[in-house]
Amino acid sequence: MNTLTVEPLAPLLDRLFKEADAASSPAVAEWSREERLRLMQSKTEYLDFYEKLKDLWLPVSRETGRLLYLLARTTAARNVVEFGTSFGISTLHLAAAVRDNGGGRVLTTEFEPSKVARARQHLAEGGLLDLVEVRAGDALRTLSSDLPDSIDLLVLDGAKSLYGDVLALVETRLRPGALIVADNADYSPEYLAHVRSSASGYLSIAFADDVELSMRVG
């Protein structure tokens, strides 16, 4: 079974990617490249930064979405945690894989209320809402408790400055062999230094242009 390529999900994803490509935000034009980079890497201003970008979808690419589906399927993932729901495009790929694996749970978190509402709407349209729990709020709180006992796949695609902090929150629940996919991880040098360290308990490699793929080895 391949939920990803049939109705209702296939046409829904095509529509959502087109909407994402067409979205714009006046705030982005106001910042210099240096200021945007500074805000992306700030651990104190990330909520304000992403609130100003609430009109932007900030989705994974089509290729990364398919990568998430493939990784979840090939590892038979049943328990997936995602940091950064946005409008739910990546969540739809993950939930489709869990559906095709026979069921399970995708726990995802998003602090922007308008995005939470839209993500839930899109998940309902795709027939996948029953597999997903969307937690609203700052991930440093929403992922601090009530996690699955064993996590098969962790996806990091929220505030780049928090990648290391979110990994630390869920680390003890990652099963041996669990995968971590960090999108745009080059904006999180501390995270990269950690997962690439020989003493970290991970094997990690840069994958494609903007993804860091890591595996929990112990």
KOLTORGU-124203 format. One record per residue (C-alpha): residue number from 1; x, y, z; residue in one letter. Coordinates in Angstrom, 3 decimals. Each point is the difference from the previous one (the first is absolute). Example, Ala and Ser with C-alpha at 12.3 -4.5 7.8 and 13.67 -1.06 7.14 Angstrom:
BEGIN
> 1|12.300|-4.500|7.800|a
> 2|1.370|3.440|-0.660|s
END
This chain:
BEGIN
> 1|0.000|0.000|0.000|m
> 2|1.238|3.515|-0.818|n
> 3|-2.226|2.686|1.474|t
> 4|2.364|2.694|-1.247|l
> 5|-0.791|-0.383|-3.691|t
> 6|-3.783|-0.484|-0.001|v
> 7|-3.056|2.091|0.879|e
> 8|-0.634|1.886|2.152|p
> 9|3.622|0.634|0.958|l
> 10|1.760|0.308|-3.371|a
> 11|-2.127|2.870|-1.376|p
> 12|-0.069|1.651|3.429|l
> 13|3.807|0.064|0.214|l
> 14|0.264|1.359|-3.522|d
> 15|-2.374|2.835|0.925|r
> 16|1.770|0.764|3.273|l
> 17|3.446|0.156|-1.559|f
> 18|-1.326|2.473|-2.581|k
> 19|-1.563|2.131|2.751|e
> 20|3.259|-0.100|1.931|a
> 21|1.973|1.141|-3.043|d
> 22|-2.361|2.954|-0.478|a
> 23|0.050|1.199|3.617|a
> 24|1.878|3.151|0.962|s
> 25|0.766|1.999|3.125|s
> 26|0.683|3.761|0.204|p
> 27|2.217|-0.599|3.023|a
> 28|2.578|-1.926|-2.006|v
> 29|0.635|2.916|-2.364|a
> 30|0.764|2.285|2.928|e
> 31|2.941|-2.031|1.297|w
> 32|3.500|-0.163|-1.344|s
> 33|1.517|-3.422|-0.566|r
> 34|2.196|0.502|3.070|e
> 35|-2.955|0.939|2.211|e
> 36|-2.033|-2.952|-1.239|r
> 37|2.881|-2.365|0.758|l
> 38|0.456|1.513|3.454|r
> 39|-3.683|-0.459|0.821|l
> 40|-0.025|-3.566|-1.318|m
> 41|2.827|-0.918|2.346|q
> 42|-1.292|1.891|3.049|s
> 43|-1.120|-1.992|3.038|k
> 44|-1.839|2.975|1.505|t
> 45|-1.810|1.574|-2.974|e
> 46|-1.206|-3.078|-1.877|y
> 47|-3.653|0.330|1.021|l
> 48|-0.216|3.579|-1.202|d
> 49|1.928|-0.849|-3.168|f
> 50|-2.272|-2.853|-1.057|y
> 51|-3.155|1.871|1.039|e
> 52|0.935|2.657|-2.534|k
> 53|0.363|-2.748|-2.613|l
> 54|-3.400|-1.504|0.717|k
> 55|-1.194|0.618|-3.571|d
> 56|2.868|-2.030|-1.425|l
> 57|-0.472|-3.761|-0.205|w
> 58|3.703|-0.842|0.464|l
> 59|-0.642|-3.553|-1.232|p
> 60|2.408|-2.788|-0.759|v
> 61|0.734|-0.349|-3.700|s
> 62|-1.912|-2.544|-2.058|r
> 63|3.129|-2.166|-0.033|e
> 64|0.460|0.205|3.776|t
> 65|-3.674|-0.836|0.515|g
> 66|0.439|-3.183|-2.019|r
> 67|3.215|-0.727|1.899|l
> 68|-1.915|0.192|3.292|l
> 69|-2.594|-2.418|-1.347|y
> 70|2.665|-2.414|-1.259|l
> 71|1.983|0.055|3.248|l
> 72|-3.111|-0.535|2.114|a
> 73|-1.130|-2.881|-2.206|r
> 74|3.357|-1.765|-0.238|t
> 75|0.477|0.161|3.776|t
> 76|-3.607|-1.099|0.638|a
> 77|-0.433|3.061|2.214|a
> 78|-3.020|-0.041|2.299|r
> 79|0.933|2.852|2.360|n
> 80|1.166|3.227|-1.631|v
> 81|0.740|3.349|1.645|v
> 82|0.186|3.188|-2.049|e
> 83|1.225|3.439|1.063|f
> 84|-1.554|2.661|-2.236|g
> 85|-3.408|-0.816|-1.473|t
> 86|-0.573|3.255|-1.898|s
> 87|-2.909|-0.618|-2.410|f
> 88|0.421|-3.768|0.231|g
> 89|1.653|-0.988|-3.281|i
> 90|2.765|-2.038|1.631|s
> 91|-2.495|-1.373|2.517|t
> 92|-2.172|-1.310|-2.824|l
> 93|2.961|-1.944|-1.422|h
> 94|0.830|-1.447|3.406|l
> 95|-3.595|-0.948|0.795|a
> 96|-0.385|-1.639|-3.422|a
> 97|2.998|-2.190|0.757|a
> 98|-1.337|-0.930|3.434|v
> 99|-3.350|-0.869|-1.576|r
> 100|1.717|-2.221|-2.555|d
> 101|2.102|-1.598|2.743|n
> 102|-3.194|-1.223|1.636|g
> 103|-0.676|2.833|2.417|g
> 104|1.656|1.924|2.789|g
> 105|0.355|3.592|1.126|r
> 106|1.564|3.187|-1.292|v
> 107|0.559|2.540|2.760|l
> 108|0.684|3.441|-1.439|t
> 109|0.281|3.452|1.526|t
> 110|-0.533|3.569|-1.233|e
> 111|-0.121|3.235|2.004|f
> 112|-1.883|2.217|-2.506|e
> 113|-3.784|-0.474|0.601|p
> 114|-1.046|0.840|-3.566|s
> 115|2.359|-2.637|-1.349|k
> 116|-1.268|-2.581|2.484|v
> 117|-3.540|0.534|-1.244|a
> 118|0.979|-0.231|-3.655|r
> 119|2.136|-3.096|0.585|a
> 120|-2.885|-1.793|1.685|r
> 121|-2.259|0.986|-2.898|q
> 122|2.453|-1.400|-2.540|h
> 123|0.445|-3.222|1.962|l
> 124|-3.763|-0.434|0.084|a
> 125|-0.175|0.609|-3.762|e
> 126|2.644|-2.647|-0.516|g
> 127|-1.844|-2.507|2.169|g
> 128|2.918|-0.240|2.426|l
> 129|-1.043|2.066|3.014|l
> 130|-0.759|-3.119|2.029|d
> 131|3.714|-0.896|-0.030|l
> 132|1.312|3.410|1.051|v
> 133|0.149|1.929|3.249|e
> 134|0.771|3.679|-0.598|v
> 135|1.237|1.736|3.142|r
> 136|-0.279|3.780|0.033|a
> 137|2.724|2.019|1.696|g
> 138|3.741|0.314|0.429|d
> 139|1.625|-3.389|-0.642|a
> 140|2.234|0.415|3.038|l
> 141|-3.202|-0.462|2.015|r
> 142|-2.215|-2.111|-2.263|t
> 143|2.701|-2.657|-0.423|l
> 144|1.146|0.017|3.608|s
> 145|-2.479|-2.688|1.099|s
> 146|-2.390|-2.724|-1.165|d
> 147|2.217|-1.355|-2.760|l
> 148|-0.196|-3.473|-1.541|p
> 149|2.038|-2.562|1.916|d
> 150|1.940|-0.823|-3.168|s
> 151|0.458|2.435|-2.893|i
> 152|0.867|-1.365|-3.441|d
> 153|0.468|3.261|-1.893|l
> 154|0.624|3.601|1.048|l
> 155|-0.425|2.856|-2.491|v
> 156|1.499|3.407|0.804|l
> 157|-1.391|2.829|-2.103|d
> 158|-0.894|2.783|2.429|g
> 159|2.168|2.787|1.417|a
> 160|3.534|-0.962|-1.027|k
> 161|1.530|1.326|3.200|s
> 162|-1.968|-2.584|2.012|l
> 163|0.996|-3.157|-1.862|y
> 164|2.434|-1.056|2.722|g
> 165|-2.444|0.844|2.796|d
> 166|-2.840|-1.970|-1.590|v
> 167|2.275|-2.981|-0.605|l
> 168|1.008|0.111|3.664|a
> 169|-3.670|-0.079|1.052|l
> 170|-0.806|-3.175|-1.913|v
> 171|3.415|-1.685|-0.068|e
> 172|-0.672|-2.573|2.698|t
> 173|-3.085|-1.204|-1.905|r
> 174|1.801|-0.579|-3.302|l
> 175|0.331|-3.722|-0.573|r
> 176|3.330|-1.398|-1.235|p
> 177|-0.047|0.423|-3.768|g
> 178|-2.455|2.903|0.130|a
> 179|0.502|2.615|-2.704|l
> 180|0.174|3.760|0.401|i
> 181|-0.650|2.196|-3.030|v
> 182|1.022|3.643|0.438|a
> 183|-1.082|2.325|-2.795|d
> 184|2.174|3.050|-0.713|n
> 185|2.385|-1.198|2.703|a
> 186|2.808|2.186|-1.345|d
> 187|-1.700|2.846|1.908|y
> 188|0.587|-1.920|3.237|s
> 189|3.780|-0.481|0.283|p
> 190|-0.133|-1.054|3.654|e
> 191|-2.438|-2.781|-0.862|y
> 192|2.192|-1.189|-2.869|l
> 193|3.095|-0.009|2.186|a
> 194|-1.829|-2.144|2.549|h
> 195|-1.451|-2.681|-2.278|v
> 196|3.215|-0.225|-2.034|r
> 197|2.139|-0.503|3.099|s
> 198|1.319|-3.545|0.422|s
> 199|-0.987|0.147|3.673|a
> 200|-3.610|1.067|-0.600|s
> 201|-1.594|-3.411|-0.491|g
> 202|-1.021|0.826|-3.578|y
> 203|1.174|-0.748|-3.492|l
> 204|-0.720|3.019|-2.157|s
> 205|0.377|1.112|-3.593|i
> 206|-0.976|2.984|-2.119|a
> 207|-2.680|-1.182|-2.425|f
> 208|-0.975|1.869|-3.158|a
> 209|0.468|3.775|0.192|d
> 210|-1.726|0.886|3.256|d
> 211|-0.669|-3.087|2.120|v
> 212|2.042|-1.592|2.773|e
> 213|-0.850|-3.677|0.486|l
> 214|1.059|-1.584|3.263|s
> 215|-0.480|-3.375|1.660|m
> 216|-0.069|-0.763|3.709|r
> 217|2.538|-2.750|0.582|v
> 218|-0.182|-0.452|3.739|g
END
